[in-house]
Amino acid sequence: MDAYLDNSATTRPTDSVIEAMAKCMREGFYNPSSLYAPALDSEKAMKACRQTLAGVLGVKPEGIFFTSGGTEANNLAIIGSVAAMHGPQHVIVSAVEHPSVLEAFEHLRTLGHRVTVLPVDGEGQPDWAALETALTDTPSLISCMQVNNETGAMPDLNRLISMVREKAPGCLIHVDGVQGFLRIPFDARKIDLYTLSSHKLHGPKGVGALYIRPGVRIIARQMGGGQENMIRSGTENTPGIAGLHQAAKDLISMGDFRGMLYEKKRLLWALVKENVPSALINGPEIEAGAPHILNISFPGVRGEVMLHALEGVHVYVSTGSACSSKKRKVSPVLISMGISPDRAEGALRFSLSPHTTDDEIRYAAEQIGKLYAMLSRYKRR
């Protein structure tokens, strides 16, 4: 059988999502900027999606802007907001952010802005003392993810937001919600910018959204026809938006499925630990992290070796962020959390979805036990 446990990299579009996209391409293919009735129907469909996304976040639909995905949304939020400010700025970013956030801040550094990288502890929580110090130096923007894509750590955003609003009330707060949206409740009215991505939610790739609080100035990153209220030019990806909308509605209809995901996560860890007693959790313990992500080290066996061995028996996992896994051997996220390089080198990320079956989990754990017993016999020179 196949066991797909890499849902933080991407998710399989559901049949209802595929059908919604196909219907849009067959019947609703019109350009929503055109003025005749069928095109206006396409615009209404986009508006309905905005309303659904905004309803989840507790904000007004006018603040939802469609993008090509989480990376573009993060870049637009970070670079676009700072571009609207005057002169060099002081900006703050967590050390364990997704590459699409960290690289955007590095770009700001090259433009002459001062970047403070905020350390984290072994649980993935910000260094609160370091944050308090940074906030005394008039920051303009801070970015911190809702759920860490490698470890499932959930920074205490309520504490962070409270500190920022008290110590630096003029500082914009950006939250990368790509791994949290529709899985962890969040009230976006508390912040200024929020990012989400369709393909993490059983929707299609190539579409995402950025929430921008009314009054926050953004300088557009691409020029053209002025779509998305001049924020993101380019003809909207209406089939992708239809798929995102259907995916969101499907998950909303499931109610609060966090308990179900935690049950699957507990089952996965119990069976892995049973088959590999030396296995270690990286980051927060089961209940303290997000319900769908678990990072485990297998001492003495490189994560990449274990990944490909599992691939051979149709178990699919990851060594970390799919966006950067081909670029490095050891996760900088785990290193930033104080995990030793040897332990980090043996790490694998397991990520679940509401559609992950217990049979997949049992099969994966059984194969992990067999393969680890074989691979751990070989010593690296």
C-alpha positions as CSV (number, residue, x, y, z in Angstrom):
1,M,0.0,0.0,0.0
2,D,1.0,3.7,-0.2
3,A,1.3,5.8,2.9
4,Y,1.4,9.5,2.1
5,L,2.6,11.3,5.3
6,D,4.0,14.5,3.7
7,N,0.9,16.7,3.8
8,S,2.9,19.8,4.9
9,A,4.7,19.6,1.6
10,T,1.4,19.4,-0.4
11,T,-1.9,17.7,-0.2
12,R,-3.9,15.7,-2.7
13,P,-6.7,17.7,-4.2
14,T,-10.0,16.1,-3.3
15,D,-12.5,15.0,-5.9
16,S,-14.8,17.8,-5.1
17,V,-12.0,20.3,-5.6
18,I,-11.1,18.8,-9.0
19,E,-14.7,18.9,-10.1
20,A,-15.1,22.5,-9.0
21,M,-12.0,23.5,-11.0
22,A,-13.1,21.5,-14.1
23,K,-16.5,23.1,-14.0
24,C,-14.9,26.6,-13.8
25,M,-12.7,25.8,-16.8
26,R,-15.6,24.4,-18.8
27,E,-18.3,26.9,-17.9
28,G,-16.7,29.8,-16.0
29,F,-13.6,30.4,-18.0
30,Y,-14.4,34.1,-18.6
31,N,-12.1,36.9,-17.6
32,P,-13.5,38.4,-14.4
33,S,-12.4,41.9,-15.5
34,S,-14.7,41.8,-18.6
35,L,-18.0,43.5,-18.4
36,Y,-20.5,41.0,-19.8
37,A,-22.7,38.8,-17.6
38,P,-20.8,35.5,-17.7
39,A,-17.6,37.4,-16.7
40,L,-19.5,39.1,-13.9
41,D,-20.4,35.6,-12.7
42,S,-16.7,34.8,-12.5
43,E,-16.2,37.9,-10.4
44,K,-19.0,36.9,-8.1
45,A,-17.4,33.4,-7.6
46,M,-14.2,35.1,-6.6
47,K,-16.1,37.3,-4.2
48,A,-17.7,34.3,-2.6
49,C,-14.3,32.8,-2.0
50,R,-13.1,36.0,-0.4
51,Q,-16.2,35.9,1.9
52,T,-15.5,32.3,2.9
53,L,-11.8,33.0,3.7
54,A,-12.6,36.2,5.5
55,G,-15.3,34.5,7.6
56,V,-12.7,32.0,8.8
57,L,-10.3,34.8,9.8
58,G,-13.0,37.1,11.3
59,V,-12.2,39.9,8.9
60,K,-13.9,41.7,6.0
61,P,-13.6,40.2,2.5
62,E,-12.3,43.4,1.1
63,G,-9.0,42.7,2.8
64,I,-8.5,39.3,1.0
65,F,-6.2,39.5,-2.0
66,F,-5.5,36.4,-4.2
67,T,-1.9,35.5,-5.1
68,S,-0.1,32.6,-6.8
69,G,0.6,31.0,-3.5
70,G,2.1,31.3,0.0
71,T,5.5,32.4,-1.3
72,E,4.2,35.3,-3.3
73,A,1.8,36.3,-0.5
74,N,4.7,36.3,2.0
75,N,6.9,38.3,-0.3
76,L,4.1,40.8,-1.0
77,A,3.4,41.2,2.7
78,I,7.0,41.7,3.8
79,I,8.7,43.5,0.9
80,G,5.5,45.3,-0.2
81,S,4.8,46.8,3.2
82,V,8.3,47.9,3.9
83,A,8.5,49.5,0.4
84,A,5.6,51.7,1.5
85,M,7.7,53.1,4.4
86,H,10.1,56.0,4.2
87,G,13.8,55.4,4.7
88,P,15.7,52.5,6.3
89,Q,13.6,50.4,8.7
90,H,14.2,48.1,11.6
91,V,12.4,44.8,11.0
92,I,12.2,41.6,13.1
93,V,11.8,38.0,12.0
94,S,11.8,34.7,13.8
95,A,14.9,32.5,13.2
96,V,12.7,29.5,12.2
97,E,10.5,31.0,9.5
98,H,9.8,29.4,6.1
99,P,12.4,30.3,3.4
100,S,9.9,32.5,1.6
101,V,9.9,34.7,4.7
102,L,13.6,34.5,5.7
103,E,14.7,35.2,2.1
104,A,12.4,38.2,1.9
105,F,14.0,39.6,5.0
106,E,17.4,39.0,3.6
107,H,16.4,40.9,0.6
108,L,15.4,43.8,2.9
109,R,18.8,43.6,4.4
110,T,20.4,44.1,1.0
111,L,18.3,47.2,0.5
112,G,19.8,48.7,3.6
113,H,17.1,47.8,6.2
114,R,18.2,46.5,9.6
115,V,17.0,43.0,10.3
116,T,16.8,41.5,13.8
117,V,16.6,37.7,13.7
118,L,14.8,36.5,16.8
119,P,16.1,33.3,18.5
120,V,13.8,30.5,19.6
121,D,14.0,27.9,22.3
122,G,13.9,24.1,22.0
123,E,10.1,24.2,21.8
124,G,10.1,26.7,19.0
125,Q,8.9,29.6,21.1
126,P,10.4,33.0,20.6
127,D,13.1,34.3,23.0
128,W,10.8,36.7,24.8
129,A,13.6,38.7,26.4
130,A,15.2,39.2,23.0
131,L,11.9,40.2,21.6
132,E,11.3,42.7,24.4
133,T,14.8,44.2,23.7
134,A,14.2,44.4,19.9
135,L,10.8,46.1,20.4
136,T,12.5,49.0,22.2
137,D,14.3,49.9,19.0
138,T,11.3,51.2,17.0
139,P,10.6,48.2,14.7
140,S,8.4,48.7,11.7
141,L,7.5,45.0,10.9
142,I,7.7,41.7,12.7
143,S,7.0,38.3,11.1
144,C,6.2,35.1,13.0
145,M,4.5,32.0,11.6
146,Q,1.4,30.5,13.1
147,V,2.6,26.9,12.8
148,N,6.2,25.8,12.1
149,N,6.2,23.8,8.9
150,E,9.0,21.4,10.1
151,T,8.3,20.8,13.8
152,G,4.6,21.8,14.3
153,A,5.7,24.3,16.9
154,M,3.0,26.9,17.6
155,P,4.5,30.2,18.8
156,D,2.5,31.9,21.5
157,L,1.1,34.5,19.1
158,N,-1.3,36.1,21.7
159,R,1.7,36.9,23.9
160,L,3.7,38.2,20.9
161,I,0.9,40.3,19.7
162,S,0.3,41.7,23.1
163,M,4.0,42.6,23.5
164,V,4.2,44.3,20.1
165,R,1.0,46.3,20.6
166,E,2.3,47.5,24.0
167,K,5.9,48.1,23.3
168,A,5.9,49.1,19.6
169,P,2.3,50.0,18.7
170,G,3.3,51.3,15.2
171,C,4.9,47.9,14.2
172,L,3.1,45.9,11.6
173,I,2.5,42.2,12.5
174,H,2.7,39.6,9.7
175,V,1.7,36.0,10.4
176,D,2.5,33.2,7.9
177,G,-0.6,31.1,8.3
178,V,0.2,28.6,5.5
179,Q,0.5,25.6,7.9
180,G,-2.2,26.9,10.3
181,F,-5.1,28.2,8.3
182,L,-8.3,26.0,8.8
183,R,-6.4,23.7,11.2
184,I,-5.7,26.1,14.1
185,P,-8.3,28.8,14.8
186,F,-7.0,32.4,14.4
187,D,-8.5,35.8,14.7
188,A,-6.7,37.9,12.1
189,R,-8.3,41.1,13.4
190,K,-5.5,41.2,15.9
191,I,-2.8,41.5,13.2
192,D,-2.0,43.4,10.0
193,L,-1.0,40.7,7.4
194,Y,-1.9,37.0,7.1
195,T,-0.8,34.5,4.5
196,L,-2.5,31.3,3.4
197,S,-1.9,28.7,0.6
198,S,-4.4,26.5,-1.2
199,H,-2.3,23.4,-1.8
200,K,-1.8,22.8,1.9
201,L,-5.6,22.4,2.2
202,H,-6.4,19.8,-0.4
203,G,-6.8,22.6,-3.0
204,P,-4.7,23.2,-6.1
205,K,-1.2,24.6,-6.4
206,G,-0.6,28.0,-7.8
207,V,-3.1,30.0,-5.7
208,G,-3.0,31.5,-2.2
209,A,-4.2,34.7,-0.5
210,L,-3.0,37.5,1.6
211,Y,-5.1,39.4,4.2
212,I,-4.2,43.0,4.5
213,R,-5.7,45.0,7.3
214,P,-7.5,48.2,6.1
215,G,-5.2,51.1,6.3
216,V,-2.0,49.1,5.8
217,R,-0.1,50.4,2.8
218,I,1.4,47.9,0.3
219,I,3.5,48.7,-2.7
220,A,2.6,46.2,-5.4
221,R,5.4,43.8,-6.5
222,Q,4.1,43.3,-10.1
223,M,2.8,45.8,-12.5
224,G,0.0,45.4,-15.0
225,G,-3.7,45.7,-15.3
226,G,-4.4,46.6,-11.7
227,Q,-6.3,43.5,-10.7
228,E,-6.9,42.8,-7.0
229,N,-7.5,46.5,-6.3
230,M,-4.0,47.5,-7.7
231,I,-2.3,45.1,-5.2
232,R,-1.6,42.2,-7.5
233,S,-1.8,42.7,-11.2
234,G,-2.5,39.8,-13.5
235,T,-5.6,38.0,-14.6
236,E,-6.9,36.0,-11.7
237,N,-6.5,32.3,-11.6
238,T,-10.2,31.6,-11.5
239,P,-10.0,27.8,-11.7
240,G,-7.5,27.8,-8.9
241,I,-9.6,30.2,-6.8
242,A,-12.6,27.9,-7.4
243,G,-10.5,25.0,-6.1
244,L,-9.3,26.9,-3.1
245,H,-12.9,27.9,-2.3
246,Q,-14.1,24.3,-2.5
247,A,-11.2,23.0,-0.4
248,A,-12.0,25.6,2.3
249,K,-15.7,24.7,2.3
250,D,-14.9,21.0,2.5
251,L,-12.7,21.5,5.6
252,I,-15.2,23.9,7.2
253,S,-17.9,21.3,6.8
254,M,-15.8,18.8,8.8
255,G,-16.1,21.0,11.9
256,D,-13.3,21.0,14.4
257,F,-11.2,18.0,13.4
258,R,-8.2,18.9,15.5
259,G,-9.1,16.1,18.0
260,M,-9.1,13.6,15.2
261,L,-5.7,14.8,14.0
262,Y,-4.2,14.6,17.5
263,E,-5.5,11.0,17.8
264,K,-3.7,10.2,14.5
265,K,-0.5,12.0,15.7
266,R,-0.5,10.1,19.0
267,L,-1.0,6.8,17.2
268,L,1.9,7.6,14.8
269,W,4.3,8.4,17.7
270,A,3.2,5.4,19.8
271,L,3.8,3.0,16.9
272,V,7.1,4.6,15.8
273,K,8.4,4.5,19.4
274,E,7.3,0.9,19.7
275,N,9.2,0.0,16.6
276,V,12.2,2.2,17.2
277,P,12.6,2.8,21.0
278,S,15.5,5.2,20.4
279,A,13.4,7.6,18.3
280,L,13.3,11.2,19.5
281,I,10.8,14.0,19.0
282,N,12.2,17.3,17.8
283,G,10.3,20.3,19.0
284,P,7.2,20.3,21.2
285,E,5.6,17.2,22.6
286,I,2.5,15.8,21.0
287,E,-0.1,17.9,22.6
288,A,1.9,21.1,22.7
289,G,2.5,21.2,18.9
290,A,0.1,21.5,16.0
291,P,-2.1,18.4,15.5
292,H,-0.8,17.5,12.1
293,I,3.0,17.7,12.2
294,L,5.6,15.5,14.0
295,N,9.3,15.7,13.6
296,I,11.2,12.6,14.7
297,S,15.0,11.8,14.7
298,F,16.3,8.3,14.1
299,P,19.7,8.2,15.8
300,G,22.5,6.8,13.7
301,V,20.6,6.9,10.4
302,R,20.6,9.9,8.1
303,G,17.2,11.3,7.4
304,E,17.8,11.4,3.7
305,V,18.8,7.7,3.7
306,M,15.7,6.8,5.7
307,L,13.5,8.8,3.4
308,H,14.6,7.0,0.3
309,A,14.4,3.6,2.0
310,L,10.8,4.4,3.0
311,E,10.1,5.6,-0.6
312,G,11.1,2.1,-1.7
313,V,8.2,0.7,0.3
314,H,5.8,3.5,-0.8
315,V,5.9,5.5,2.4
316,Y,6.4,9.2,1.7
317,V,7.8,11.6,4.3
318,S,10.1,14.6,4.3
319,T,13.4,15.7,5.8
320,G,12.0,19.3,6.3
321,S,10.7,22.1,4.2
322,A,10.0,20.9,0.7
323,C,10.9,24.3,-0.7
324,S,14.5,24.0,0.5
325,S,15.1,20.2,1.0
326,K,17.2,20.0,-2.1
327,K,19.6,22.7,-1.0
328,R,20.9,21.6,2.4
329,K,21.6,18.5,4.4
330,V,20.7,19.6,7.9
331,S,17.7,21.6,8.8
332,P,18.5,25.2,9.9
333,V,15.2,25.2,11.8
334,L,16.3,22.3,14.0
335,I,19.8,23.9,14.5
336,S,18.2,27.2,15.5
337,M,16.2,25.2,18.1
338,G,19.4,24.0,19.7
339,I,19.2,20.4,18.3
340,S,22.6,18.9,17.7
341,P,23.7,18.5,14.1
342,D,24.0,14.7,14.4
343,R,20.4,14.5,15.8
344,A,19.1,17.0,13.2
345,E,20.7,14.9,10.4
346,G,18.6,12.0,11.4
347,A,15.3,13.9,11.4
348,L,12.2,13.2,9.3
349,R,9.0,15.2,9.2
350,F,5.7,13.4,9.2
351,S,2.6,15.5,8.4
352,L,-1.0,14.3,8.5
353,S,-4.3,15.4,7.1
354,P,-8.0,14.6,7.9
355,H,-7.8,12.1,5.1
356,T,-4.8,10.2,6.5
357,T,-5.9,6.7,7.5
358,D,-4.9,4.7,10.5
359,D,-3.9,1.9,8.1
360,E,-1.4,4.3,6.5
361,I,0.0,5.1,9.9
362,R,0.3,1.5,10.9
363,Y,1.9,0.5,7.7
364,A,4.4,3.4,7.9
365,A,5.4,2.6,11.4
366,E,5.9,-1.1,10.6
367,Q,8.2,-0.2,7.7
368,I,10.1,2.3,9.7
369,G,10.9,-0.4,12.3
370,K,12.1,-2.8,9.7
371,L,14.2,-0.4,7.8
372,Y,15.7,1.2,10.9
373,A,16.7,-2.2,12.2
374,M,18.6,-2.8,8.9
375,L,20.1,0.7,8.4
376,S,21.2,1.3,11.9
377,R,23.6,-1.7,11.6
378,Y,25.8,0.2,9.2
379,K,28.2,2.7,10.8
380,R,29.1,5.8,8.8
381,R,32.8,6.4,8.3
